[in-house]
C-alpha cells in the first residue's frame, strides 16, 4: 500500500468512526478503535490516527505501536513521545484529554499479552519484526 493509499484508507476509517459514534464495521474493528490526535515532532502538523485500543480502566486506554510488524515504529509513536499531552476520540466517552506514557518491563509485557489475546494479528506482527513493539498508556487528564 502506497503512502497516499494508506492515508486515504486511514481517512475512510476516521470518517466512518465519526459518522457512526465510534463503530467501524467496514473493517472488523467495531468499537475497538480510538482516534489519536498527535502533533508531528518535526513538522508541527496536527494529525489523527485510528489505533486499536484496550480499555484498561475508565481513565486509561492502551495502544500498541505495532505498525503491522514493520521494522520501524509508526510516526505517531514518536509524535506522542515528543508531545505527550494530547487528546483522543473514543466510542464511549467522546473527546478525552490524555497524558501519554510508555509502558516498560513487566507492565509493558503484560499489556502486550493482552493485545495478542485480543487479536491473533498482534502475534503475527510480533513474529515479523525484530523490534520490541511499544505499548503506550493514554491516561485521562
PABA-516191 format. One record per residue (C-alpha): x, y, z; residue number from 1; residue in one letter. Coordinates in steps of 0.001 Angstrom, whole numbers. Layout:
PABA-516191
+---------+---------+---------+-----+--------+
!       X !       Y !       Z ! num ! residu !
+---------+---------+---------+-----+--------+
!       X !       Y !       Z ! NUM !      A !
...
+---------+---------+---------+-----+--------+
end
This chain:
PABA-516191
+---------+---------+---------+-----+--------+
!       X !       Y !       Z ! num ! residu !
+---------+---------+---------+-----+--------+
!       0 !       0 !       0 !   1 !      X !
!    1462 !    3355 !   -1028 !   2 !      X !
!    1604 !    6279 !    1405 !   3 !      X !
!   -1283 !    8031 !    -368 !   4 !      X !
!   -3399 !    4842 !    -386 !   5 !      X !
!   -2666 !    4368 !    3327 !   6 !      X !
!   -3654 !    7976 !    4086 !   7 !      X !
!   -6900 !    7532 !    2118 !   8 !      X !
!   -7647 !    4268 !    3972 !   9 !      X !
!   -6935 !    5912 !    7340 !  10 !      X !
!   -9192 !    8837 !    6435 !  11 !      X !
!  -12030 !    6481 !    5461 !  12 !      X !
!  -11726 !    4783 !    8884 !  13 !      X !
!  -11702 !    8177 !   10651 !  14 !      X !
!  -14766 !    9321 !    8685 !  15 !      X !
!  -16671 !    6112 !    9466 !  16 !      X !
!  -15712 !    6336 !   13173 !  17 !      X !
!  -17004 !    9896 !   13400 !  18 !      X !
!  -20185 !    9210 !   11384 !  19 !      X !
!  -21155 !    6152 !   13466 !  20 !      X !
!  -20313 !    7127 !   17058 !  21 !      X !
!  -17085 !    5138 !   17067 !  22 !      X !
!  -18431 !    1988 !   15400 !  23 !      X !
!  -16292 !     904 !   12411 !  24 !      X !
!  -17769 !   -2046 !   10508 !  25 !      X !
!  -16214 !   -1633 !    7030 !  26 !      X !
!  -13257 !   -3500 !    8524 !  27 !      X !
!  -13695 !   -5646 !   11647 !  28 !      X !
!  -12818 !   -3058 !   14301 !  29 !      X !
!  -16293 !   -2438 !   15704 !  30 !      X !
!  -15894 !    -159 !   18718 !  31 !      X !
!  -12253 !   -1178 !   19278 !  32 !      X !
!  -10578 !    1959 !   17943 !  33 !      X !
!   -9655 !    5346 !   19312 !  34 !      X !
!   -8667 !    8303 !   17162 !  35 !      X !
!   -5335 !    9543 !   18472 !  36 !      X !
!   -4525 !   13201 !   17865 !  37 !      X !
!    -802 !   13921 !   17610 !  38 !      X !
!    1484 !   16746 !   16542 !  39 !      X !
!    4370 !   15988 !   14199 !  40 !      X !
!    7611 !   16015 !   16196 !  41 !      X !
!    9474 !   17510 !   13226 !  42 !      X !
!    6730 !   19262 !   11260 !  43 !      X !
!    4418 !   20555 !   13980 !  44 !      X !
!    1498 !   19429 !   11791 !  45 !      X !
!   -1591 !   18138 !   13593 !  46 !      X !
!   -2598 !   14609 !   12643 !  47 !      X !
!   -5166 !   11972 !   13598 !  48 !      X !
!   -4550 !    8220 !   13503 !  49 !      X !
!   -7060 !    5422 !   14109 !  50 !      X !
!   -5485 !    2939 !   16530 !  51 !      X !
!   -6756 !    -287 !   18114 !  52 !      X !
!   -7010 !      19 !   21873 !  53 !      X !
!   -7682 !   -1867 !   25060 !  54 !      X !
!   -9607 !      -9 !   27737 !  55 !      X !
!   -7624 !    -793 !   30871 !  56 !      X !
!   -9924 !    1102 !   33237 !  57 !      X !
!  -12362 !    4045 !   32994 !  58 !      X !
!   -9465 !    6519 !   32699 !  59 !      X !
!   -6807 !    4562 !   30761 !  60 !      X !
!   -6574 !    3309 !   27175 !  61 !      X !
!   -3685 !    1133 !   25941 !  62 !      X !
!   -2370 !    1316 !   22374 !  63 !      X !
!     386 !    -710 !   20700 !  64 !      X !
!    2809 !     746 !   18148 !  65 !      X !
!    2746 !   -2430 !   16055 !  66 !      X !
!    2706 !    -877 !   12543 !  67 !      X !
!    1676 !   -4339 !   11264 !  68 !      X !
!    5110 !   -5729 !   12163 !  69 !      X !
!    7142 !   -3193 !   10179 !  70 !      X !
!   10812 !   -2841 !   11164 !  71 !      X !
!   10239 !     709 !   12495 !  72 !      X !
!    7742 !    2262 !   14878 !  73 !      X !
!    4852 !    4291 !   13426 !  74 !      X !
!    5326 !    8062 !   13176 !  75 !      X !
!    2521 !    8655 !   15692 !  76 !      X !
!    4561 !    6807 !   18352 !  77 !      X !
!    7440 !    9310 !   18046 !  78 !      X !
!    4996 !   12227 !   17890 !  79 !      X !
!    3243 !   11141 !   21100 !  80 !      X !
!    6525 !   10781 !   22989 !  81 !      X !
!    7598 !   14250 !   21818 !  82 !      X !
!    4191 !   15791 !   22676 !  83 !      X !
!    2586 !   13570 !   25337 !  84 !      X !
!    -310 !   15863 !   26263 !  85 !      X !
!   -2944 !   15257 !   23612 !  86 !      X !
!   -6493 !   14078 !   23079 !  87 !      X !
!   -8278 !   11023 !   21775 !  88 !      X !
!  -11727 !   10449 !   20347 !  89 !      X !
!  -13427 !    7413 !   21895 !  90 !      X !
!  -16596 !    5476 !   21075 !  91 !      X !
!  -17985 !    5833 !   24601 !  92 !      X !
!  -16512 !    8984 !   26168 !  93 !      X !
!  -16232 !   11321 !   23175 !  94 !      X !
!  -13144 !   13541 !   23109 !  95 !      X !
!  -10845 !   12949 !   26086 !  96 !      X !
!   -7699 !   14903 !   27031 !  97 !      X !
!   -4924 !   12414 !   27813 !  98 !      X !
!   -1331 !   12186 !   29000 !  99 !      X !
!     773 !    9574 !   27185 ! 100 !      X !
!    3274 !    7310 !   28953 ! 101 !      X !
!    5253 !    4429 !   27532 ! 102 !      X !
!    4989 !    1155 !   29435 ! 103 !      X !
!    8222 !    -691 !   30226 ! 104 !      X !
!    9350 !   -4025 !   31636 ! 105 !      X !
!    6774 !   -6391 !   33097 ! 106 !      X !
!    3998 !   -3797 !   32775 ! 107 !      X !
!    4623 !   -3496 !   29010 ! 108 !      X !
!    4895 !   -7284 !   28624 ! 109 !      X !
!    1589 !   -7893 !   30419 ! 110 !      X !
!    -155 !   -5254 !   28302 ! 111 !      X !
!    1308 !   -6727 !   25100 ! 112 !      X !
!     -26 !  -10171 !   26062 ! 113 !      X !
!   -3487 !   -8595 !   26308 ! 114 !      X !
!   -3168 !   -7311 !   22724 ! 115 !      X !
!   -2159 !  -10755 !   21479 ! 116 !      X !
!   -5097 !  -12331 !   23345 ! 117 !      X !
!   -7458 !   -9745 !   21813 ! 118 !      X !
!   -6369 !  -10466 !   18229 ! 119 !      X !
!   -4006 !  -13054 !   16712 ! 120 !      X !
!   -2810 !  -10363 !   14297 ! 121 !      X !
!    -693 !   -8815 !   17048 ! 122 !      X !
!    1216 !  -12076 !   17483 ! 123 !      X !
!    1774 !  -12151 !   13725 ! 124 !      X !
!    3115 !   -8593 !   13819 ! 125 !      X !
!    5498 !   -9545 !   16627 ! 126 !      X !
!    6803 !  -12519 !   14608 ! 127 !      X !
!    7505 !  -10267 !   11585 ! 128 !      X !
!    9799 !   -7807 !   13360 ! 129 !      X !
!   12956 !   -7792 !   15476 ! 130 !      X !
!   11863 !   -4744 !   17474 ! 131 !      X !
!   10029 !   -4871 !   20771 ! 132 !      X !
!    6631 !   -3394 !   19955 ! 133 !      X !
!    5986 !    -437 !   22280 ! 134 !      X !
!    2789 !    -151 !   24301 ! 135 !      X !
!    1587 !    3269 !   25400 ! 136 !      X !
!    -925 !    4150 !   28112 ! 137 !      X !
!   -3224 !    7090 !   27500 ! 138 !      X !
!   -4311 !    8445 !   30897 ! 139 !      X !
!   -7263 !   10803 !   31199 ! 140 !      X !
!   -6103 !   14290 !   32289 ! 141 !      X !
+---------+---------+---------+-----+--------+
end
